[in-house]
Amino acid sequence: QVQLVESGGGLVQAGGSLRLSCAASGSIFRLNTMGWYRQASGKPRELVALITQGGMTSYEDSVKGRFTISRDNAKNMAFLQMNSLKPEDTAVYYCNLLNLGSDIVYWGKGTLVTVSS
């Protein structure tokens, strides 16, 4: 069992920045992948960024160059630094974790990011 808690969401003007945090606890394997997903109203949940325990990252095309995913393995935390925010970035952002060799994906409850024009 893994628990994930996101924080850092809020209201920001276009062009501004936010830093999201995800705190993980529970049965976290040494080898795991953590990620950030988002879901805008009326749209399906989509991948934003992924990061392995070794620091390999991948990003959705629309956030490349603007968002940076990182993690602190010692603290069991992941982060998403969001710069140059656009109104279309408005969504509930979810943290997730997948332990290597497991079929169970864990999700946080999400944190709302609203970007105004």
ABEGO torsion letter per residue (X at the ends): XBBBBBBGBEBBBBGBBBBBBBBBBEBBBABBBBBBBBBBBGBBBBBABBBBAAGBBBBBAAABGABBBBBBAAAGBBBBBBBGBBAAABBBBBBBBBBBGBABBBBBAEBBBBBBX
